[in-house]
Amino acid sequence: MNKQLFLSLLLVLSSCLFSIAQTDTHAKNVLDKVSKKYDSYKVIQSDFTFTAKDIDSDPYTDKGILYLNKNENKYKIQLDHQEIISDGKNVWSISKETKEVQITEAENNTDAIGPTNLFTFYKKGFKYISMENETDNKEVLQVIELSPIDTKVNYFKIKLRINKNNHIHDVTIFDKSGARYTYKINTLYVNHIIPSSYFSFQNNTYQDYEIVDLR
């Protein structure tokens, strides 16, 4: 999976819900509980599965690990063929297939969906409504659908499924093109020590890679 695709997915409900979403107190109560949980976590490690379903192509699936230092806006994403590292100021996108490293400035845009707010992006900029519960492997999940207040974004709906521990089970983004992108949280480890070296680019590890500085 190339850098442009993964980052664009990280940085991405229908109009008939707009009029009633603001009065859905049940949905707000559920999201408040989820927010309270994640606000208490300073460090997060998560194993996740990413699935992309496009209209004109077969589904694509990849697995990875996210390391996140929330307070310092630092993160590391490990995938089979790619790594993305941010020290809060710069981002290193490492392609193992092409042996290339692209360096860009970290945006730290709280209005966009990205690694640093993947678990809390829903707290502003959305209207929301609760839907019927769903199950996954016999686990009952609460479902909240969100519609962006800014209708110029390239997606029209996001579905959150939340487990009994008030943790996010998965996030599905519905793109206006008809594509769907799902991030499923397989495991979650919180408030443990992650070495600072995880969030810095180690030059000696990528000595034979081409460095492209786009800052």
N, C-alpha and C positions, 0 to 999 in steps of 0.2 A: 504494500500500500504506500503510495507516494505522499510526500509531505503536504502538497497542496490539497489533496483530497482529505487527509485526516484533519488538518487544521481548519479547513473550511467547514467540516462537519461539526468540529468542536465550537466554532464561532457561528452556527446557525441556531378560541377554538372556533371553530368556524363562526361566521358572523351571526348565525341564528342563536347563538348562546349569549351574545353580548348583553342583551337586555336583562337577563336573569342572573348572570354570573356574579355580579357584585353583591347580591343578597344571599348567596349560598353560605350560610353560617357554618354548616357542617364541614364543607370543604376548607373554610378558613381555620376551623378548629383543628382539623387533621394536619394542615400545613404548619400551623403554629407549633404543634407537637414535634413535627419533623424538624422545624427550624431550631427549636430548643435543644434537640439532641445534637445536631451538627454544629451549633454555635459553641457547644462545650468542648468540641474537639479542636485541638491546635494542630495535630499531626495526623494524617490519614494515609494508610496504605490499602489499596484496593486491587484485587484481581478482577478483571472485567472481560466480558465478551462483547465485541462490536459486530453488528450485522447490518449490512446495507442491502436494501431491496429496491432495484430500479425497474422501471417499466420495461425497458428494452434489453435487459441483461439478467443473467442468473444471479441469485443472491451471493453476496460476498461476506465471509465471516473471518474475523481475526480475534486473537486473544492477546491480552496485554496486562501490564501492571502499572498502576498509577501511584507515585509517591508524592505527597503534598504536604508542604509546610505552609499552612494557611496564613498565619500571621505575617510571614515574610514574602508571600506571593512567589514562593519557589516550588518547582515541581519537576518531576522526571517521569516520562512515559516510555515504557519498554514494550516494543512489539517485535515480532519475529525478524522483520527486515528493516526496522527503523527504530530510532530513539529520538526523543525530543527532550531537551534539558533547558531549564530556565533558572537563572540565579536571581530573578526578580527584575533585572535590568536588561539582560540579553537572552536570546533564545537560540540554541544550537539544534538544528534539524539534521540528523545524521542518517543518511541512506547507506545501508550495508550492501545493497545491490550495486549501486553506482559508485560506491566509495567516495561520496561527496558530503561535505558539511556546509550547510548554509547558515550564516549568522545574521540575525535580525534583532531589532530592538523589541523588548517586551512591551506590549500595548497596555496591559493592566487596565483594560476597559471593563468596568463593572457592569456595563449595560449589555455586553456580549456574553454568550455562553462559551466558557472556556475551562481549562483544567482547574483554575484557581477557584471557580465558583460552580463547578459541575453539580455539587450537592446542595447549593443554596440559591441558584439563579432565579428561582421562582418567586423570591421574596419581593420583587418589585418589577413593574413593567408588564404585569399580566392580570387578566381577569380569569376566574376559575369557577369550575362547577364539579360537583361530585357525581360519579356515575355508579352503576351497579358493580358490586364486587366481582372479581375474577379469581381464578385459581391457576396455579402453576405447580405441577408436581404435588397436588393435594394441599398446597399452601394457599390459604385465603388471603387475597390482596385487596386493599382499598384502592380505588381508581379515582384520580383527579385529572380532569382535562383543563388545559390552560390555553387561552388565546392571547396573543401579543397585542398590547395597546397600540404599538407602532405597526400599522398594517403594511409598511413598506419593506419589512423584513422578508426573507425568502422562504419562510415557513408559515403555515397558517394554524397549526395546532401542535401541542406537545402533550403527551399522555404520561403521567406519573403513576406508577404502581408501588404501593407502600405496604410493607409487611407488618406483622404484629408488634415488632420491636420499634416501630416508628422510624424505620430505615427505608431508604429508597431501594426497591427491588430492581426496577429498570426504568429507563427513560426512552420514550419513542418520539422522534421528531418527524412530523409530517411535512415534507417539502411541497411547495406549490407546483413543482414539476411532476409530482406523483410518486416520487421516491420516498422511502421510509428508512430512517436510521435509528437503530436501537442500541443502547448501552445497558447491558445487564451486569449488575454488581454481584459477582459470585461470592467473594469474601471481603470482609472489612475489618481492618485492624486499626485501632485508634490510640493516640496519645502515647506511643512508644518512641524510642529513640531511633531516628534515621540519621546516619552519618552525614555531615555537611558535604562530604565529597560527592554524594549522590546528586547534588544540585550544582555542580561545577563541571566544566568541560575539561577533561584530562587529555592534554595534547599528546602525551606519549602513547596513549591508547590508539590514536588515529594518525600515526605518523605517515602512513602511505595513502591518506585520504586527501582529496582536493578541497581546499578551504575557499569558500566563496563568501566574502564579507559584503552584505547588502545594507549595512547600517548607514 
